[in-house]
């Protein structure tokens, strides 16, 4: 048996904490300190190598041109120094000048502590620059393979210059059984009029913990689309933070998930609107089965100066078993008058008319609701541009008994 040293990290903390008794303010992540190189990174033709820290350099340079935004910061993510005895100090986290006056060009979606841990334990670190006006024909691909009793982590910076476009794909999988951590920390800078598509797919076995940390910075007229698909892992942690600093910048986040067995899924999204007429959409849909549990925190921050901005978050959750636990907390912070913030959630079983239609054709309620899990797997395979990721999705579906149909040619 391999002996490992473990550490517990606080992650995915709400920037505006709620009642402690709800147990939603933050997550605790148990990580192993040993490092294993299970990382493969493919950089396509047309992209160029950049210096380490390229994302932070680009974000800070753009942030320096907008000093007025740094003066109007709402709550920041609680870090260890403002956590008191394992609980968030509400007064300090929500109102103290220590946090309110801290100018931040970017934030880690899982929080600073988790982001720094991932960077420090990265087996491979790459920085990629996409030159102005370049449209990459192939995606930048990261395959993170789980290794027993170790952390297999990638660190990737992507700077997409003015008018350029790129795709980024990160896939977490576990080729062999074991226990460990599979993770990535991703920083994406989208310059003026740039377009970036990001996909991450969690398809690991139950013995592994996945950590998916993303930081975004958008300049004028930049667009970033993100698709998170969580299909498997004993514990899955997803955190994304975005700074919509540029005017008319846009972020669209799509989240699809399937929870089964006794898995735990933990999501944290934070999108800060700082530029005028910025827009965002967070759309989450998933199905929970067996005894799994899920928490989704979605925060839209409409900061002072983002006149004309609009943010929307929606969620639809199918509860396919009475034993599942679901928690959803949509938050909209507002410091500007001329803005729109919208949120809504639908949580429960299938609509009666849908269920009656399927049952009239001999499909039970349980089987009908599990069709959503099958559809999520099939959709994940269809939407990914990477053949290896499709194979991983099909392998996981077979292992857990999801009767999904995949193209045999893949």
C-alpha positions in Angstrom: 0.0 0.0 0.0 1.3 3.4 -1.0 1.5 5.9 1.9 0.6 9.5 1.1 0.5 12.8 2.9 -2.8 14.6 2.6 -3.9 18.2 3.1 -7.3 19.8 3.3 -7.9 22.9 1.3 -10.7 25.4 1.5 -12.2 26.1 -2.0 -15.2 27.4 -3.9 -16.0 30.0 -1.2 -19.0 32.3 -1.7 -18.0 36.0 -1.9 -21.2 36.8 -0.1 -21.6 34.1 2.6 -25.0 32.8 3.7 -26.1 31.0 6.9 -23.5 28.5 8.1 -26.2 26.0 8.9 -26.9 25.6 5.2 -23.3 24.3 4.7 -22.9 26.1 1.4 -20.4 28.8 2.0 -17.3 26.8 1.0 -16.0 23.4 0.2 -13.2 21.3 1.7 -10.9 19.4 -0.7 -8.6 16.6 0.5 -5.5 16.5 -1.6 -2.4 14.5 -1.8 1.1 16.1 -1.8 2.9 13.7 -4.1 3.1 14.7 -7.8 2.8 12.3 -10.8 3.2 13.3 -14.4 0.0 12.1 -16.0 -0.3 15.2 -18.2 -0.3 15.5 -22.0 -0.6 18.9 -23.6 -1.0 19.4 -27.4 -0.5 22.9 -28.8 -1.6 23.1 -32.5 0.1 24.8 -35.4 -0.5 28.6 -35.4 -0.2 29.0 -31.6 3.1 30.1 -30.1 4.9 29.4 -26.8 4.8 32.3 -24.3 6.6 33.1 -21.1 5.4 31.5 -17.8 2.8 33.8 -16.3 1.5 35.1 -19.6 -2.1 35.3 -18.5 -1.3 37.3 -15.3 0.9 39.6 -17.3 -1.7 40.3 -19.9 -4.5 40.7 -17.4 -2.5 43.1 -15.2 -1.5 45.2 -18.2 -5.1 45.6 -19.3 -6.3 46.2 -15.8 -3.7 49.0 -15.4 -5.5 50.9 -18.2 -8.7 50.9 -16.2 -7.9 52.4 -12.8 -11.5 53.4 -12.2 -12.5 49.7 -12.2 -10.0 48.8 -9.5 -11.6 51.4 -7.2 -15.1 49.8 -7.3 -14.7 46.2 -6.1 -17.4 44.3 -4.4 -16.6 41.4 -2.1 -13.7 39.2 -2.9 -13.4 35.5 -2.3 -12.6 34.6 1.3 -9.1 33.3 1.8 -7.5 31.5 4.8 -6.7 34.7 6.6 -10.3 35.7 6.8 -11.6 32.3 7.8 -12.1 31.9 11.5 -12.1 28.5 13.1 -13.2 26.8 10.0 -16.1 29.2 9.4 -16.2 32.4 7.3 -16.2 35.5 9.4 -19.2 37.2 7.8 -18.4 40.7 9.0 -14.9 40.7 7.7 -15.7 38.8 4.4 -18.6 41.0 3.5 -17.7 44.5 4.7 -14.1 44.9 5.6 -11.8 47.3 3.7 -9.3 44.4 3.7 -11.4 42.7 1.1 -13.5 45.5 -0.4 -10.6 47.7 -1.4 -8.4 44.9 -2.8 -8.1 45.6 -6.6 -8.0 42.3 -8.5 -7.4 41.9 -12.2 -8.4 38.3 -12.0 -9.5 35.7 -9.4 -9.2 31.9 -9.3 -12.6 30.2 -9.7 -11.8 27.8 -6.9 -10.2 30.5 -4.8 -6.7 31.7 -4.3 -5.6 28.9 -2.0 -6.7 26.1 -4.3 -5.4 27.9 -7.4 -2.0 28.3 -5.8 -1.9 24.7 -4.7 -2.7 23.5 -8.2 0.0 25.7 -9.7 2.5 24.5 -7.2 1.7 20.8 -7.9 1.5 21.0 -11.6 3.5 18.3 -13.4 3.4 20.3 -16.6 3.2 24.1 -17.0 2.6 25.7 -20.4 1.9 29.2 -21.7 0.4 29.7 -25.1 -0.1 32.8 -27.2 -2.4 33.0 -30.2 -1.2 35.9 -32.4 -3.6 38.7 -33.5 -6.0 37.7 -36.3 -5.1 34.0 -36.0 -7.9 31.4 -36.1 -6.6 28.1 -34.7 -7.8 25.2 -36.8 -7.4 22.7 -33.9 -7.9 23.0 -30.2 -5.3 23.3 -27.5 -5.8 20.0 -25.7 -4.9 18.9 -22.2 -5.3 15.3 -21.1 -5.0 14.8 -17.4 -4.7 11.2 -16.4 -5.2 10.1 -12.8 -2.4 8.3 -11.1 -2.8 6.3 -7.9 -1.8 8.0 -4.6 -0.7 11.2 -6.4 -1.8 14.5 -7.9 -1.8 14.7 -11.6 -2.2 18.5 -12.4 -1.7 20.7 -15.4 -1.2 24.5 -15.4 -2.0 26.3 -18.7 -2.1 30.0 -19.6 -3.7 31.0 -22.9 -3.4 34.6 -24.3 -5.6 35.2 -27.3 -4.7 38.4 -29.0 -6.8 40.9 -30.8 -9.2 39.4 -33.3 -7.9 35.9 -32.8 -9.9 32.8 -32.0 -9.0 29.5 -30.2 -10.4 26.4 -28.6 -9.2 24.9 -25.3 -10.1 21.3 -24.2 -9.3 19.8 -20.9 -10.2 16.1 -20.2 -9.8 14.4 -16.8 -9.8 10.6 -16.8 -8.4 7.7 -14.9 -7.1 4.9 -17.2 -6.4 2.7 -14.1 -8.2 2.2 -10.8 -6.8 4.1 -7.8 -7.2 7.1 -5.6 -5.7 10.5 -6.2 -6.2 14.1 -7.5 -6.7 15.1 -11.1 -6.6 18.8 -11.7 -5.9 21.8 -13.8 -5.6 25.6 -13.3 -6.4 27.5 -16.5 -6.0 31.2 -17.2 -7.5 32.6 -20.4 -7.0 36.2 -21.5 -9.2 37.3 -24.4 -8.0 40.6 -26.0 -10.2 42.9 -27.9 -12.6 41.2 -30.4 -11.1 37.8 -29.5 -13.2 34.6 -29.3 -12.3 31.6 -27.1 -14.2 28.3 -26.6 -13.3 26.3 -23.5 -14.4 22.8 -22.7 -13.6 20.6 -19.7 -14.8 17.0 -19.3 -14.7 15.1 -16.0 -14.7 11.4 -16.8 -12.8 9.8 -13.9 -13.6 6.8 -11.7 -15.0 7.1 -8.2 -11.6 6.9 -6.4 -10.4 10.2 -7.8 -11.0 13.8 -7.0 -11.1 16.3 -9.9 -10.2 20.0 -9.4 -11.1 22.3 -12.3 -10.0 25.9 -11.7 -10.4 28.6 -14.3 -9.7 32.4 -14.4 -10.9 34.6 -17.3 -10.2 38.2 -18.3 -12.0 39.8 -21.2 -11.2 43.0 -23.1 -13.5 45.1 -25.3 -15.9 43.0 -27.5 -14.2 39.8 -26.4 -16.3 36.6 -26.2 -15.7 33.4 -24.2 -17.9 30.4 -24.2 -17.3 27.7 -21.5 -18.7 24.2 -21.4 -18.2 22.2 -18.2 -19.3 18.5 -18.4 -19.1 16.5 -15.2 -19.8 12.8 -15.8 -17.6 11.0 -13.2 -15.3 11.3 -10.2 -15.8 10.5 -6.6 -15.6 14.2 -5.9 -15.7 16.9 -8.6 -14.8 20.5 -7.9 -15.4 23.2 -10.6 -14.6 26.8 -10.1 -14.7 29.6 -12.6 -14.1 33.4 -12.1 -14.3 35.9 -14.9 -13.6 39.6 -15.2 -15.7 41.2 -17.9 -13.5 44.3 -17.9 -13.9 45.3 -21.5 -17.0 47.0 -23.0 -19.5 44.7 -24.6 -17.6 41.6 -23.6 -19.6 38.4 -23.2 -19.3 35.1 -21.3 -21.6 32.2 -21.8 -21.1 29.2 -19.4 -22.9 25.9 -20.0 -22.8 23.3 -17.3 -23.9 19.7 -17.8 -23.6 17.1 -15.1 -24.6 13.6 -14.1 -24.3 12.5 -10.4 -24.4 8.8 -9.6 -23.5 6.5 -6.7 -22.3 8.5 -3.7 -20.5 11.1 -5.8 -20.2 14.7 -4.7 -20.3 17.6 -7.2 -19.3 21.1 -6.2 -19.6 24.1 -8.5 -18.7 27.8 -8.0 -19.1 30.5 -10.6 -18.3 34.2 -10.3 -18.7 36.6 -13.1 -17.9 40.2 -12.5 -19.4 42.8 -14.9 -17.1 45.9 -14.9 -17.3 47.1 -18.5 -20.3 48.9 -20.0 -22.9 46.7 -21.9 -21.3 43.5 -20.8 -23.4 40.3 -20.9 -23.2 36.8 -19.4 -25.3 33.7 -19.2 -24.9 30.8 -16.9 -27.0 27.8 -17.9 -26.7 24.6 -15.8 -28.6 21.3 -16.4 -28.1 18.0 -14.7 -29.5 14.8 -13.3 -28.8 13.4 -9.9 -29.3 9.7 -9.2 -28.7 7.2 -6.3 -27.2 8.9 -3.2 -25.1 11.6 -4.9 -25.0 15.3 -3.7 -24.5 18.5 -5.6 -23.9 22.2 -4.7 -24.0 25.0 -7.3 -23.0 28.5 -6.4 -23.6 31.1 -9.1 -22.7 34.7 -8.5 -23.2 37.6 -10.9 -21.5 40.9 -9.8 -22.9 44.0 -11.5 -20.2 46.4 -10.4 -20.3 50.2 -10.4 -19.5 51.4 -13.9 -21.1 48.5 -15.9 -24.0 50.5 -17.2 -26.1 48.6 -19.7 -24.9 45.2 -18.5 -27.1 42.1 -18.3 -26.5 38.9 -16.5 -28.6 35.7 -16.4 -28.3 32.4 -14.6 -30.6 29.5 -14.9 -30.6 25.9 -13.6 -32.6 22.8 -14.2 -32.1 19.7 -12.0 -33.7 16.3 -12.4 -33.9 14.4 -9.1 -34.0 10.8 -10.2 -33.9 9.3 -6.7 -35.4 10.4 -3.3 -32.0 9.9 -1.7 -30.1 12.6 -3.6 -29.1 16.0 -2.1 -29.2 19.1 -4.1 -28.3 22.7 -3.1 -28.4 25.7 -5.4 -27.6 29.3 -4.5 -27.9 31.9 -7.2 -26.6 35.3 -6.1 -26.8 38.7 -7.9 -24.8 41.6 -6.5 -25.6 45.1 -7.8 -23.8 48.4 -7.5 -25.1 50.0 -10.7 -28.5 51.4 -11.7 -28.8 50.7 -15.4 -28.4 47.0 -15.4 -30.4 43.8 -15.5 -29.9 40.6 -13.4 -32.0 37.5 -13.8 -32.0 34.1 -12.2 -34.3 31.1 -12.0 -34.2 27.4 -11.2 -36.3 24.3 -11.9 -35.6 21.5 -9.5 -37.6 18.2 -9.2 -38.8 15.3 -11.2 -39.9 15.3 -14.8 -42.9 17.4 -15.8 -46.2 15.3 -15.5 -47.0 15.6 -19.2 -43.5 14.3 -20.2 -43.7 11.5 -17.7 -47.3 10.5 -18.8 -46.2 10.4 -22.4 -43.2 8.0 -21.7 -45.1 5.8 -19.2 -47.9 5.3 -21.8 -45.2 3.7 -23.9 -44.1 1.3 -21.2 -41.2 3.4 -19.7 -41.2 3.6 -15.9 -40.6 6.9 -14.1 -37.1 5.8 -13.0 -36.2 4.7 -16.5 -37.5 7.9 -18.0 -35.5 10.1 -15.6 -32.4 8.1 -16.2 -32.8 8.8 -19.9 -31.5 12.3 -19.1 -28.2 10.8 -17.9 -27.9 8.9 -21.1 -28.6 12.0 -23.1 -25.9 13.9 -21.2 -23.3 11.3 -22.0 -24.2 11.2 -25.6 -24.3 15.0 -25.9 -20.8 15.2 -24.3 -19.4 12.9 -26.9 -21.1 14.8 -29.7 -19.8 18.2 -28.6 -16.2 17.4 -27.9 -13.8 17.8 -30.8 -11.3 15.3 -29.4 -11.4 11.6 -30.3 -9.6 10.5 -27.1 -12.2 12.3 -24.9 -15.0 10.6 -26.8 -13.4 7.2 -26.0 -13.1 8.2 -22.4 -16.8 9.1 -22.2 -17.8 5.8 -23.8 -15.6 3.9 -21.4 -17.1 5.5 -18.4 -20.6 5.0 -19.6 -20.0 1.3 -20.0 -18.4 1.1 -16.5 -21.4 2.7 -14.7 -24.1 1.1 -16.9 -25.3 4.1 -18.8 -26.9 2.8 -22.0 -25.6 5.6 -24.2 -25.1 5.0 -28.0 -21.8 6.3 -29.5 -20.5 6.4 -33.0 -18.5 3.2 -33.4 -16.1 5.0 -35.8 -14.8 7.0 -32.8 
